Amino acid sequence: MSKQKIKVNLQVLESEYQLMCEAHERNALIEAADNLNMQLTEMRRNNPRVPIDRLVMMGAIQMAFDLQQERETLTKEVRIVNESAKRLADALDAALAEANTQES
């Protein structure tokens, strides 16, 4: 079963782009384009003399950096959760082992 793609029109700065995505991805794609547009608009306001292509590259680098930071944070949080789960499982195993030895 193939997933049907839909066309989504997106506005970023003065340009309109058409991208294809699955219907359930539409809102996320629009939100991503809106976030990019807001970031580039703010960068343009703060740097009015910088050419658009340079602003776009600066925005892309900033977004890549932000994504990398989020991934690192997520990795650390997953590690902490896994360590906590292991400690809890070990404590449960120890408690069950002790309960079994007391029954015997």
Buried (B, 14 or more C-beta within 10 A) or exposed (E): EEEEEEEBEBEBEEEEEEBEBEEEBBEEBBEBBEEBBEBBBEBBEEEEEEEEEEBBEBBEEEBEEEEEEEEEEEEEEEEEEEEEEEEEEEEEEEEEEEEEEEEE
